[in-house]
Amino acid sequence: MPLCELITKAHLLKNAIEVYSSISLTKRNICTITDSLVQLMLVYISTAFKASFAESNQ
Protein backbone atom coordinates (compact mmCIF):
# COMPACT_ATOMS: atom_id res chain seq x y z
CA MET A 1 0.00 0.00 0.00
CA PRO A 2 1.48 3.39 -0.96
CA LEU A 3 2.25 5.81 1.84
CA CYS A 4 -0.08 8.45 0.37
CA GLU A 5 -3.05 6.06 0.43
CA LEU A 6 -2.22 5.00 3.99
CA ILE A 7 -2.14 8.63 5.18
CA THR A 8 -5.45 9.38 3.43
CA LYS A 9 -7.13 6.36 5.04
CA ALA A 10 -5.74 7.27 8.47
CA HIS A 11 -7.03 10.81 8.01
CA LEU A 12 -10.50 9.58 7.01
CA LEU A 13 -10.57 7.25 10.01
CA LYS A 14 -9.56 10.11 12.31
CA ASN A 15 -12.34 12.30 10.89
CA ALA A 16 -14.89 9.49 11.27
CA ILE A 17 -13.86 8.96 14.91
CA GLU A 18 -14.13 12.69 15.64
CA VAL A 19 -17.59 12.91 14.06
CA TYR A 20 -18.74 9.81 15.96
CA SER A 21 -17.45 11.05 19.30
CA SER A 22 -19.07 14.47 18.82
CA ILE A 23 -22.40 12.81 17.94
CA SER A 24 -22.28 10.53 20.97
CA LEU A 25 -21.34 13.50 23.16
CA THR A 26 -24.37 15.43 21.86
CA LYS A 27 -26.58 12.40 22.50
CA ARG A 28 -25.34 12.20 26.08
CA ASN A 29 -25.98 15.91 26.61
CA ILE A 30 -29.54 15.56 25.25
CA CYS A 31 -30.16 12.64 27.62
CA THR A 32 -28.82 14.63 30.56
CA ILE A 33 -30.98 17.64 29.68
CA THR A 34 -34.04 15.40 29.29
CA ASP A 35 -33.36 13.72 32.63
CA SER A 36 -33.04 17.11 34.31
CA LEU A 37 -36.30 18.33 32.78
CA VAL A 38 -38.12 15.18 33.90
CA GLN A 39 -36.77 15.59 37.45
CA LEU A 40 -37.81 19.26 37.49
CA MET A 41 -41.31 18.34 36.32
CA LEU A 42 -41.59 15.66 39.00
CA VAL A 43 -40.51 18.12 41.70
CA TYR A 44 -42.98 20.71 40.39
CA ILE A 45 -45.85 18.20 40.25
CA SER A 46 -45.15 16.85 43.74
CA THR A 47 -44.88 20.38 45.15
CA ALA A 48 -48.15 21.42 43.50
CA PHE A 49 -49.80 18.23 44.76
CA LYS A 50 -48.58 18.81 48.32
CA ALA A 51 -49.79 22.42 48.21
CA SER A 52 -53.25 21.46 46.98
CA PHE A 53 -53.40 18.61 49.51
CA ALA A 54 -52.48 20.99 52.34
CA GLU A 55 -55.17 23.46 51.21
CA SER A 56 -57.85 20.78 51.05
CA ASN A 57 -56.97 19.61 54.56
CA GLN A 58 -57.48 23.03 56.12
Biopython code that builds the backbone (N, CA, C, O; Angstrom):
import numpy as np
from Bio.PDB.StructureBuilder import StructureBuilder

atoms = [
    (1, "MET", "N", (0.861, -1.195, 0.000)),
    (1, "MET", "CA", (0.000, 0.000, 0.000)),
    (1, "MET", "C", (0.901, 1.250, 0.000)),
    (1, "MET", "O", (1.792, 1.367, 0.841)),
    (2, "PRO", "N", (0.673, 2.170, -0.927)),
    (2, "PRO", "CA", (1.483, 3.392, -0.956)),
    (2, "PRO", "C", (1.268, 4.243, 0.289)),
    (2, "PRO", "O", (0.198, 4.228, 0.899)),
    (3, "LEU", "N", (2.293, 4.974, 0.645)),
    (3, "LEU", "CA", (2.249, 5.806, 1.841)),
    (3, "LEU", "C", (1.136, 6.836, 1.751)),
    (3, "LEU", "O", (0.450, 7.098, 2.739)),
    (4, "CYS", "N", (0.949, 7.427, 0.566)),
    (4, "CYS", "CA", (-0.084, 8.452, 0.372)),
    (4, "CYS", "C", (-1.469, 7.893, 0.697)),
    (4, "CYS", "O", (-2.267, 8.538, 1.379)),
    (5, "GLU", "N", (-1.742, 6.687, 0.202)),
    (5, "GLU", "CA", (-3.047, 6.058, 0.433)),
    (5, "GLU", "C", (-3.250, 5.770, 1.922)),
    (5, "GLU", "O", (-4.338, 5.954, 2.466)),
    (6, "LEU", "N", (-2.182, 5.318, 2.557)),
    (6, "LEU", "CA", (-2.221, 5.003, 3.986)),
    (6, "LEU", "C", (-2.553, 6.260, 4.798)),
    (6, "LEU", "O", (-3.382, 6.215, 5.707)),
    (7, "ILE", "N", (-1.907, 7.370, 4.467)),
    (7, "ILE", "CA", (-2.142, 8.630, 5.176)),
    (7, "ILE", "C", (-3.578, 9.095, 4.968)),
    (7, "ILE", "O", (-4.230, 9.554, 5.905)),
    (8, "THR", "N", (-4.071, 8.973, 3.724)),
    (8, "THR", "CA", (-5.453, 9.381, 3.431)),
    (8, "THR", "C", (-6.439, 8.549, 4.248)),
    (8, "THR", "O", (-7.380, 9.085, 4.833)),
    (9, "LYS", "N", (-6.213, 7.220, 4.282)),
    (9, "LYS", "CA", (-7.129, 6.355, 5.038)),
    (9, "LYS", "C", (-7.077, 6.670, 6.531)),
    (9, "LYS", "O", (-8.110, 6.674, 7.201)),
    (10, "ALA", "N", (-5.882, 6.931, 7.051)),
    (10, "ALA", "CA", (-5.743, 7.268, 8.466)),
    (10, "ALA", "C", (-6.475, 8.579, 8.768)),
    (10, "ALA", "O", (-7.114, 8.728, 9.809)),
    (11, "HIS", "N", (-6.364, 9.515, 7.838)),
    (11, "HIS", "CA", (-7.033, 10.809, 8.009)),
    (11, "HIS", "C", (-8.558, 10.641, 8.011)),
    (11, "HIS", "O", (-9.255, 11.226, 8.840)),
    (12, "LEU", "N", (-9.060, 9.834, 7.072)),
    (12, "LEU", "CA", (-10.501, 9.583, 7.008)),
    (12, "LEU", "C", (-10.985, 8.900, 8.282)),
    (12, "LEU", "O", (-12.045, 9.236, 8.812)),
    (13, "LEU", "N", (-10.207, 7.947, 8.768)),
    (13, "LEU", "CA", (-10.565, 7.247, 10.005)),
    (13, "LEU", "C", (-10.609, 8.224, 11.171)),
    (13, "LEU", "O", (-11.525, 8.175, 11.993)),
    (14, "LYS", "N", (-9.615, 9.116, 11.245)),
    (14, "LYS", "CA", (-9.558, 10.108, 12.312)),
    (14, "LYS", "C", (-10.794, 11.002, 12.261)),
    (14, "LYS", "O", (-11.408, 11.285, 13.290)),
    (15, "ASN", "N", (-11.158, 11.449, 11.044)),
    (15, "ASN", "CA", (-12.344, 12.296, 10.892)),
    (15, "ASN", "C", (-13.605, 11.547, 11.313)),
    (15, "ASN", "O", (-14.468, 12.110, 11.987)),
    (16, "ALA", "N", (-13.712, 10.282, 10.919)),
    (16, "ALA", "CA", (-14.888, 9.486, 11.273)),
    (16, "ALA", "C", (-14.999, 9.339, 12.790)),
    (16, "ALA", "O", (-16.088, 9.435, 13.355)),
    (17, "ILE", "N", (-13.858, 9.105, 13.439)),
    (17, "ILE", "CA", (-13.861, 8.957, 14.906)),
    (17, "ILE", "C", (-14.272, 10.273, 15.574)),
    (17, "ILE", "O", (-15.035, 10.269, 16.541)),
    (18, "GLU", "N", (-13.764, 11.397, 15.057)),
    (18, "GLU", "CA", (-14.127, 12.695, 15.642)),
    (18, "GLU", "C", (-15.618, 12.966, 15.493)),
    (18, "GLU", "O", (-16.269, 13.417, 16.435)),
    (19, "VAL", "N", (-16.164, 12.689, 14.295)),
    (19, "VAL", "CA", (-17.593, 12.907, 14.063)),
    (19, "VAL", "C", (-18.412, 12.027, 14.993)),
    (19, "VAL", "O", (-19.378, 12.484, 15.603)),
    (20, "TYR", "N", (-18.011, 10.731, 15.100)),
    (20, "TYR", "CA", (-18.743, 9.806, 15.955)),
    (20, "TYR", "C", (-18.718, 10.249, 17.406)),
    (20, "TYR", "O", (-19.743, 10.220, 18.087)),
    (21, "SER", "N", (-17.544, 10.661, 17.883)),
    (21, "SER", "CA", (-17.454, 11.052, 19.295)),
    (21, "SER", "C", (-18.245, 12.324, 19.559)),
    (21, "SER", "O", (-18.822, 12.473, 20.636)),
    (22, "SER", "N", (-18.285, 13.250, 18.595)),
    (22, "SER", "CA", (-19.071, 14.471, 18.817)),
    (22, "SER", "C", (-20.566, 14.148, 18.813)),
    (22, "SER", "O", (-21.333, 14.749, 19.565)),
    (23, "ILE", "N", (-20.980, 13.196, 17.964)),
    (23, "ILE", "CA", (-22.402, 12.811, 17.937)),
    (23, "ILE", "C", (-22.785, 12.139, 19.258)),
    (23, "ILE", "O", (-23.830, 12.444, 19.833)),
    (24, "SER", "N", (-21.943, 11.231, 19.733)),
    (24, "SER", "CA", (-22.284, 10.528, 20.974)),
    (24, "SER", "C", (-22.271, 11.489, 22.153)),
    (24, "SER", "O", (-23.050, 11.332, 23.094)),
    (25, "LEU", "N", (-21.379, 12.494, 22.106)),
    (25, "LEU", "CA", (-21.342, 13.501, 23.157)),
    (25, "LEU", "C", (-22.645, 14.300, 23.159)),
    (25, "LEU", "O", (-23.211, 14.565, 24.219)),
    (26, "THR", "N", (-23.118, 14.681, 21.974)),
    (26, "THR", "CA", (-24.373, 15.425, 21.864)),
    (26, "THR", "C", (-25.536, 14.582, 22.386)),
    (26, "THR", "O", (-26.414, 15.078, 23.091)),
    (27, "LYS", "N", (-25.522, 13.298, 22.026)),
    (27, "LYS", "CA", (-26.578, 12.404, 22.505)),
    (27, "LYS", "C", (-26.602, 12.366, 24.025)),
    (27, "LYS", "O", (-27.662, 12.438, 24.647)),
    (28, "ARG", "N", (-25.410, 12.252, 24.615)),
    (28, "ARG", "CA", (-25.337, 12.205, 26.076)),
    (28, "ARG", "C", (-25.856, 13.498, 26.693)),
    (28, "ARG", "O", (-26.565, 13.469, 27.700)),
    (29, "ASN", "N", (-25.505, 14.629, 26.092)),
    (29, "ASN", "CA", (-25.981, 15.910, 26.605)),
    (29, "ASN", "C", (-27.491, 15.990, 26.531)),
    (29, "ASN", "O", (-28.135, 16.461, 27.468)),
    (30, "ILE", "N", (-28.076, 15.525, 25.405)),
    (30, "ILE", "CA", (-29.537, 15.556, 25.246)),
    (30, "ILE", "C", (-30.185, 14.691, 26.325)),
    (30, "ILE", "O", (-31.188, 15.084, 26.921)),
    (31, "CYS", "N", (-29.618, 13.528, 26.573)),
    (31, "CYS", "CA", (-30.158, 12.642, 27.615)),
    (31, "CYS", "C", (-30.086, 13.304, 28.980)),
    (31, "CYS", "O", (-31.032, 13.215, 29.763)),
    (32, "THR", "N", (-28.989, 13.960, 29.271)),
    (32, "THR", "CA", (-28.821, 14.633, 30.560)),
    (32, "THR", "C", (-29.837, 15.749, 30.708)),
    (32, "THR", "O", (-30.455, 15.899, 31.762)),
    (33, "ILE", "N", (-30.012, 16.541, 29.640)),
    (33, "ILE", "CA", (-30.979, 17.640, 29.677)),
    (33, "ILE", "C", (-32.384, 17.089, 29.879)),
    (33, "ILE", "O", (-33.156, 17.626, 30.674)),
    (34, "THR", "N", (-32.720, 16.012, 29.157)),
    (34, "THR", "CA", (-34.044, 15.403, 29.286)),
    (34, "THR", "C", (-34.263, 14.889, 30.700)),
    (34, "THR", "O", (-35.325, 15.101, 31.284)),
    (35, "ASP", "N", (-33.255, 14.212, 31.252)),
    (35, "ASP", "CA", (-33.357, 13.721, 32.633)),
    (35, "ASP", "C", (-33.599, 14.867, 33.604)),
    (35, "ASP", "O", (-34.431, 14.759, 34.506)),
    (36, "SER", "N", (-32.877, 15.957, 33.421)),
    (36, "SER", "CA", (-33.040, 17.108, 34.308)),
    (36, "SER", "C", (-34.442, 17.687, 34.203)),
    (36, "SER", "O", (-35.055, 18.036, 35.212)),
    (37, "LEU", "N", (-34.952, 17.787, 32.967)),
    (37, "LEU", "CA", (-36.299, 18.325, 32.775)),
    (37, "LEU", "C", (-37.335, 17.430, 33.427)),
    (37, "LEU", "O", (-38.271, 17.919, 34.060)),
    (38, "VAL", "N", (-37.174, 16.115, 33.276)),
    (38, "VAL", "CA", (-38.118, 15.179, 33.898)),
    (38, "VAL", "C", (-38.088, 15.334, 35.414)),
    (38, "VAL", "O", (-39.139, 15.365, 36.054)),
    (39, "GLN", "N", (-36.885, 15.432, 35.997)),
    (39, "GLN", "CA", (-36.773, 15.589, 37.445)),
    (39, "GLN", "C", (-37.412, 16.896, 37.908)),
    (39, "GLN", "O", (-38.085, 16.934, 38.939)),
    (40, "LEU", "N", (-37.198, 17.973, 37.138)),
    (40, "LEU", "CA", (-37.812, 19.256, 37.489)),
    (40, "LEU", "C", (-39.329, 19.157, 37.457)),
    (40, "LEU", "O", (-40.012, 19.672, 38.341)),
    (41, "MET", "N", (-39.853, 18.490, 36.428)),
    (41, "MET", "CA", (-41.306, 18.338, 36.322)),
    (41, "MET", "C", (-41.850, 17.543, 37.499)),
    (41, "MET", "O", (-42.892, 17.880, 38.061)),
    (42, "LEU", "N", (-41.131, 16.479, 37.868)),
    (42, "LEU", "CA", (-41.593, 15.664, 39.000)),
    (42, "LEU", "C", (-41.601, 16.471, 40.289)),
    (42, "LEU", "O", (-42.539, 16.371, 41.079)),
    (43, "VAL", "N", (-40.565, 17.268, 40.506)),
    (43, "VAL", "CA", (-40.506, 18.116, 41.702)),
    (43, "VAL", "C", (-41.664, 19.107, 41.683)),
    (43, "VAL", "O", (-42.325, 19.316, 42.700)),
    (44, "TYR", "N", (-41.909, 19.721, 40.517)),
    (44, "TYR", "CA", (-42.983, 20.706, 40.393)),
    (44, "TYR", "C", (-44.340, 20.069, 40.665)),
    (44, "TYR", "O", (-45.166, 20.626, 41.387)),
    (45, "ILE", "N", (-44.561, 18.885, 40.072)),
    (45, "ILE", "CA", (-45.846, 18.198, 40.253)),
    (45, "ILE", "C", (-46.045, 17.819, 41.719)),
    (45, "ILE", "O", (-47.126, 18.016, 42.274)),
    (46, "SER", "N", (-44.993, 17.271, 42.348)),
    (46, "SER", "CA", (-45.146, 16.851, 43.744)),
    (46, "SER", "C", (-45.356, 18.053, 44.651)),
    (46, "SER", "O", (-46.110, 17.973, 45.621)),
    (47, "THR", "N", (-44.694, 19.171, 44.346)),
    (47, "THR", "CA", (-44.876, 20.385, 45.147)),
    (47, "THR", "C", (-46.298, 20.913, 44.998)),
    (47, "THR", "O", (-46.940, 21.283, 45.981)),
    (48, "ALA", "N", (-46.783, 20.944, 43.759)),
    (48, "ALA", "CA", (-48.146, 21.417, 43.504)),
    (48, "ALA", "C", (-49.152, 20.494, 44.179)),
    (48, "ALA", "O", (-50.153, 20.953, 44.730)),
    (49, "PHE", "N", (-48.885, 19.190, 44.134)),
    (49, "PHE", "CA", (-49.795, 18.230, 44.758)),
    (49, "PHE", "C", (-49.819, 18.424, 46.270)),
    (49, "PHE", "O", (-50.885, 18.412, 46.886)),
    (50, "LYS", "N", (-48.643, 18.603, 46.865)),
    (50, "LYS", "CA", (-48.578, 18.812, 48.316)),
    (50, "LYS", "C", (-49.299, 20.095, 48.711)),
    (50, "LYS", "O", (-49.986, 20.135, 49.731)),
    (51, "ALA", "N", (-49.143, 21.143, 47.906)),
    (51, "ALA", "CA", (-49.789, 22.417, 48.210)),
    (51, "ALA", "C", (-51.304, 22.269, 48.153)),
    (51, "ALA", "O", (-52.016, 22.742, 49.039)),
    (52, "SER", "N", (-51.794, 21.607, 47.101)),
    (52, "SER", "CA", (-53.249, 21.456, 46.985)),
    (52, "SER", "C", (-53.779, 20.518, 48.064)),
    (52, "SER", "O", (-54.898, 20.699, 48.545)),
    (53, "PHE", "N", (-52.990, 19.521, 48.448)),
    (53, "PHE", "CA", (-53.395, 18.610, 49.510)),
    (53, "PHE", "C", (-53.479, 19.349, 50.840)),
    (53, "PHE", "O", (-54.410, 19.138, 51.618)),
    (54, "ALA", "N", (-52.488, 20.230, 51.100)),
    (54, "ALA", "CA", (-52.477, 20.994, 52.341)),
    (54, "ALA", "C", (-53.674, 21.946, 52.387)),
    (54, "ALA", "O", (-54.278, 22.134, 53.443)),
    (55, "GLU", "N", (-54.016, 22.543, 51.249)),
    (55, "GLU", "CA", (-55.169, 23.459, 51.209)),
    (55, "GLU", "C", (-56.469, 22.714, 51.455)),
    (55, "GLU", "O", (-57.347, 23.218, 52.156)),
    (56, "SER", "N", (-56.606, 21.522, 50.889)),
    (56, "SER", "CA", (-57.854, 20.778, 51.054)),
    (56, "SER", "C", (-58.012, 20.255, 52.478)),
    (56, "SER", "O", (-59.130, 20.001, 52.925)),
    (57, "ASN", "N", (-56.905, 20.095, 53.186)),
    (57, "ASN", "CA", (-56.974, 19.614, 54.561)),
    (57, "ASN", "C", (-57.390, 20.701, 55.545)),
    (57, "ASN", "O", (-57.894, 20.399, 56.627)),
    (58, "GLN", "N", (-57.186, 21.949, 55.181)),
    (58, "GLN", "CA", (-57.483, 23.030, 56.125)),
    (58, "GLN", "C", (-58.968, 23.293, 56.256)),
    (58, "GLN", "O", (-59.374, 24.174, 57.014)),
]
sb = StructureBuilder()
sb.init_structure("model")
sb.init_model(0)
sb.init_chain("A")
sb.init_seg("    ")
for serial, (resi, resn, name, xyz) in enumerate(atoms, 1):
    if name == "N":
        sb.init_residue(resn, " ", resi, " ")
    sb.init_atom(name, np.array(xyz, "f"), 0.0, 1.0, " ", f" {name:<3s}", serial, name[0])
structure = sb.get_structure()
